Amino acid sequence: MRATLVIILALALSNEVRADQLMYLNAIQAKAATEYLQKQKEAIIWCACCDNDPKVKITISRVDYFQVEGDFYFVILRGNTPEGKYVEERLDLAYVHVNVGGKAQCLAKVLKINCDPCTAPFKWGV
């Protein structure tokens, strides 16, 4: 009975937490993602696997990467939503989508980094 409760609780909580697939990167991945995003005007941040996580289009103003500890890095995107709200987001590359020929493509997939973005490419926009 106790094991069943633990399993049920774990399953219930798993829907509330965004799974971090590609938040912590090696230096090569962080640099590649930063350089790619610096050439983009916009990005869509969306965890398709997460319940009630809306797509958020961000007009990019700045992208940097920083060393966290050891050999791990993360990428930070700064910009504004269409409503003018300032956003500073530590990125998980599995949930960042960029415009490739009118389709929103997962940035990690564009950079040939293995992940599961939980969605197929979709029409650019929100």
Summary of the structure (lengths in Angstrom):
residues: 126
radius of gyration: 15.8
end to end distance: 44.4
largest distance: 54.5
contacts: 347
relative contact order: 0.20
helix: 25%
strand: 35%
